[in-house]
Amino acid sequence: MAGDFKPGYDSLVELLATFPEISGDWLLMGRGPMLRPGVEAPHLSGNIMTPRPTMPYRGLTSGQVLTVTVDRTGKENTVFVPVQAQAGYSHSFNQEQYVGDLKPFHIPGFSGAHRAFEVAGDSMYPSFKHHDIVICSFVDRWDQLRPDESYVLVTAENVLLKRLVAPITDRRGTIELHSDNTGQYQVHTMPVSDLLELWMVRGIVCTNAPGRPDSALVRLREAIEEMGHNYLEVMRFLNNSARGSVELRGPMLEVS
């Protein structure tokens, strides 16, 4: 197994925009000197590169270099991060040796930069259960994430599975962390500056086979859809109503 570093396109653009004296040939292909000829580097001190006070971001990204592992054919692995390894992942997610020690595997239908995280706890129940495994793709542009999808957020202290309701557009702002288990967990906020990596859930490996569908729920769903409403939106409305926080949108249901 070999290790590889794969910065995203936007991360490379931001690096070159932030440090215009850096040679693109040196950064991308390792050719020639690090600095472009005839360009001064006022914020370079010796061999240590220090960031400017404010970084001109083209798009809101982590700025992190994504570390991946590849097999003998050069195909990227999906590495599995079990619960017992997640504390270490928070501190070593971009270290080649650490990622290389995680168990790699391939899943049909998933290609590119992916991670598999084991779910701990019941905050996202019933969507995700304890010990389920979520298969995630790397999110390079935080300002273009899909609202209401599930994401794995990596901070210096935790690896969290939550639902995000809006893109992240302000690095100095906060993120709303929503749990699907609304009966036991409230909405929490987290500073954007605490976020190190963001992964979008693309699939799930469930540890329990689904049982027989509840016939009453099936009939309820059919009735809601026959009335021209979206079942998931209606269930979200009912959950919000149970919490005492309701925002009416669209036509109301008529119950007879």
C-alpha positions as CSV (number, residue, x, y, z in Angstrom):
1,M,0.0,0.0,0.0
2,A,1.4,3.4,-0.9
3,G,0.5,6.8,0.5
4,D,-0.4,9.9,-1.5
5,F,-1.3,13.5,-0.9
6,K,-4.2,14.9,-3.0
7,P,-5.0,18.6,-2.5
8,G,-8.2,19.8,-4.1
9,Y,-8.2,22.2,-7.0
10,D,-9.7,25.0,-4.9
11,S,-7.1,24.5,-2.2
12,L,-4.3,24.9,-4.8
13,V,-5.9,28.0,-6.2
14,E,-6.1,29.5,-2.7
15,L,-2.5,28.7,-1.9
16,L,-1.3,30.3,-5.1
17,A,-3.5,33.4,-4.5
18,T,-2.4,33.7,-0.9
19,F,1.3,33.3,-1.7
20,P,1.7,34.7,-5.2
21,E,5.5,34.5,-4.9
22,I,5.3,30.7,-4.9
23,S,6.0,29.0,-8.3
24,G,3.1,27.0,-9.7
25,D,5.6,24.6,-11.3
26,W,7.2,24.0,-7.9
27,L,3.9,23.5,-6.1
28,L,2.2,21.3,-8.6
29,M,5.1,19.3,-10.2
30,G,8.1,19.9,-8.0
31,R,10.1,21.6,-10.7
32,G,12.4,24.6,-10.4
33,P,12.8,27.0,-7.5
34,M,10.1,27.5,-4.9
35,L,9.8,31.3,-5.6
36,R,9.0,32.8,-8.9
37,P,12.0,34.8,-10.4
38,G,12.0,38.5,-9.5
39,V,9.3,38.2,-6.9
40,E,9.9,39.3,-3.3
41,A,8.4,37.3,-0.4
42,P,7.7,39.8,2.4
43,H,5.9,37.2,4.5
44,L,8.4,34.4,4.1
45,S,10.9,34.2,7.0
46,G,13.8,31.9,6.3
47,N,12.4,28.5,5.4
48,I,9.2,29.0,7.4
49,M,6.1,30.1,5.6
50,T,3.8,32.3,7.7
51,P,0.2,33.1,6.6
52,R,-1.0,36.6,6.0
53,P,-3.4,38.1,8.6
54,T,-6.4,37.6,6.3
55,M,-6.5,35.0,3.5
56,P,-8.4,35.9,0.3
57,Y,-10.6,32.8,-0.1
58,R,-12.1,32.2,-3.5
59,G,-14.5,29.7,-2.0
60,L,-14.9,28.6,1.6
61,T,-12.8,25.4,2.1
62,S,-10.8,23.8,4.8
63,G,-7.5,24.6,3.2
64,Q,-6.3,21.2,4.4
65,V,-4.3,18.8,2.2
66,L,-6.4,15.5,2.0
67,T,-4.3,12.4,2.7
68,V,-5.3,9.3,0.9
69,T,-3.9,5.8,0.4
70,V,-3.9,3.9,-2.9
71,D,-3.6,0.2,-3.8
72,R,-1.0,-1.3,-6.1
73,T,-2.9,-0.2,-9.2
74,G,-3.1,3.4,-8.0
75,K,-6.8,3.3,-7.1
76,E,-7.7,5.2,-4.0
77,N,-8.8,3.2,-1.0
78,T,-11.7,3.9,1.2
79,V,-10.3,3.7,4.8
80,F,-12.4,2.7,7.8
81,V,-12.4,4.8,11.0
82,P,-13.9,2.8,13.8
83,V,-15.1,4.4,17.0
84,Q,-12.0,3.5,19.0
85,A,-9.8,5.2,16.3
86,Q,-11.8,8.4,16.0
87,A,-10.1,10.3,18.9
88,G,-6.8,9.7,17.2
89,Y,-8.3,10.7,13.8
90,S,-9.2,14.1,15.1
91,H,-5.5,14.8,15.7
92,S,-3.9,12.8,12.9
93,F,-6.3,12.8,10.0
94,N,-3.8,14.5,7.6
95,Q,-0.8,12.4,8.6
96,E,0.2,9.8,6.0
97,Q,1.4,7.2,8.5
98,Y,-1.8,7.4,10.5
99,V,-4.1,7.1,7.5
100,G,-1.9,4.4,6.1
101,D,-2.4,2.3,9.2
102,L,-6.2,2.4,8.9
103,K,-7.9,-0.6,7.3
104,P,-8.4,0.0,3.6
105,F,-11.1,-1.5,1.4
106,H,-13.1,-0.9,-1.8
107,I,-16.8,-0.6,-2.1
108,P,-18.5,-1.1,-5.5
109,G,-20.1,2.1,-6.6
110,F,-17.8,4.4,-4.6
111,S,-14.7,5.9,-6.2
112,G,-12.5,8.8,-5.3
113,A,-11.7,10.2,-1.9
114,H,-14.0,8.4,0.6
115,R,-13.9,7.6,4.3
116,A,-16.0,5.1,6.3
117,F,-16.9,6.2,9.8
118,E,-18.5,4.0,12.5
119,V,-21.6,5.6,14.1
120,A,-21.5,5.9,17.9
121,G,-24.7,6.7,19.9
122,D,-28.3,7.4,19.0
123,S,-28.3,11.1,18.2
124,M,-29.1,10.4,14.5
125,Y,-31.6,7.6,15.1
126,P,-33.6,6.4,13.3
127,S,-31.6,7.4,10.2
128,F,-28.4,6.0,11.5
129,K,-28.1,3.5,14.4
130,H,-25.3,2.7,16.8
131,H,-22.5,0.8,15.1
132,D,-23.8,1.5,11.6
133,I,-21.0,2.6,9.1
134,V,-21.5,5.7,6.9
135,I,-19.6,5.9,3.7
136,C,-18.6,9.6,3.0
137,S,-17.1,11.7,0.2
138,F,-14.8,14.6,1.0
139,V,-16.3,18.1,0.8
140,D,-13.8,20.6,-0.5
141,R,-16.2,23.5,-0.9
142,W,-18.1,24.2,2.3
143,D,-20.1,27.0,0.8
144,Q,-21.6,24.6,-1.8
145,L,-22.7,21.8,0.5
146,R,-26.2,20.4,0.1
147,P,-28.6,21.6,2.9
148,D,-30.5,19.0,5.0
149,E,-27.9,16.2,4.1
150,S,-26.0,14.3,6.7
151,Y,-22.3,15.1,7.3
152,V,-19.4,13.9,9.3
153,L,-17.6,16.9,10.9
154,V,-14.0,16.5,12.2
155,T,-12.8,18.9,14.8
156,A,-9.7,18.8,17.0
157,E,-11.8,17.1,19.7
158,N,-14.5,15.0,18.1
159,V,-15.8,13.2,15.0
160,L,-19.5,14.1,14.7
161,L,-22.3,12.8,12.6
162,K,-24.9,15.6,12.2
163,R,-27.4,17.0,9.7
164,L,-26.5,20.5,8.3
165,V,-29.3,22.7,7.1
166,A,-27.4,25.4,5.2
167,P,-24.1,25.9,3.4
168,I,-21.2,27.4,5.4
169,T,-20.5,30.9,4.0
170,D,-18.7,32.7,6.9
171,R,-15.5,31.4,8.4
172,R,-16.1,33.6,11.5
173,G,-19.7,32.3,11.9
174,T,-21.3,29.3,13.5
175,I,-22.7,26.0,12.3
176,E,-26.1,24.5,13.4
177,L,-25.8,20.8,14.2
178,H,-29.1,19.0,13.9
179,S,-29.8,15.5,15.2
180,D,-32.5,13.3,13.7
181,N,-33.4,12.0,17.2
182,T,-35.2,15.3,18.0
183,G,-36.9,13.8,21.0
184,Q,-33.7,13.6,23.0
185,Y,-31.2,15.9,21.3
186,Q,-31.5,19.7,20.7
187,V,-29.9,21.8,18.0
188,H,-26.4,22.8,18.9
189,T,-24.0,25.4,17.3
190,M,-20.3,25.2,16.7
191,P,-17.8,27.8,15.5
192,V,-16.8,27.3,11.9
193,S,-13.2,27.9,12.9
194,D,-13.4,24.6,14.9
195,L,-14.1,22.6,11.7
196,L,-11.1,20.8,10.2
197,E,-12.7,18.3,7.8
198,L,-16.1,17.8,6.3
199,W,-17.5,14.6,4.8
200,M,-20.9,14.1,3.1
201,V,-22.7,10.8,3.8
202,R,-23.2,8.9,0.5
203,G,-24.1,5.5,1.8
204,I,-24.6,3.3,4.8
205,V,-23.6,-0.2,5.9
206,C,-26.3,-1.2,8.4
207,T,-25.6,-3.7,11.1
208,N,-29.3,-4.8,11.3
209,A,-31.4,-6.1,8.5
210,P,-34.7,-4.2,8.2
211,G,-37.8,-5.9,9.5
212,R,-41.2,-6.1,7.9
213,P,-42.6,-2.7,7.1
214,D,-45.3,-1.4,9.4
215,S,-48.5,-1.7,7.4
216,A,-50.0,1.4,9.2
217,L,-47.0,3.5,8.2
218,V,-47.2,2.3,4.6
219,R,-50.9,3.2,4.4
220,L,-50.2,6.6,6.0
221,R,-47.4,7.3,3.5
222,E,-49.6,6.3,0.6
223,A,-52.5,8.6,1.8
224,I,-50.1,11.6,2.2
225,E,-48.7,11.1,-1.2
226,E,-52.2,10.7,-2.8
227,M,-53.1,14.2,-1.3
228,G,-50.1,15.6,-3.2
229,H,-47.8,16.1,-0.3
230,N,-44.2,15.0,0.2
231,Y,-44.1,12.4,3.0
232,L,-40.7,13.4,4.4
233,E,-41.7,17.1,4.5
234,V,-44.9,16.2,6.4
235,M,-43.0,14.1,8.9
236,R,-40.6,16.9,9.4
237,F,-43.5,19.3,10.0
238,L,-45.0,16.9,12.6
239,N,-41.6,16.5,14.4
240,N,-41.2,20.3,14.6
241,S,-44.8,20.6,15.8
242,A,-44.1,18.1,18.6
243,R,-41.1,20.2,19.7
244,G,-43.3,23.3,19.8
245,S,-41.4,25.0,17.0
246,V,-43.5,25.1,13.9
247,E,-42.9,27.1,10.7
248,L,-45.8,26.7,8.2
249,R,-44.8,26.4,4.6
250,G,-47.0,25.6,1.7
251,P,-50.6,24.4,1.9
252,M,-51.8,23.0,5.2
253,L,-53.1,19.4,5.5
254,E,-56.9,19.1,5.9
255,V,-57.8,16.3,8.3
256,S,-61.3,14.9,8.3
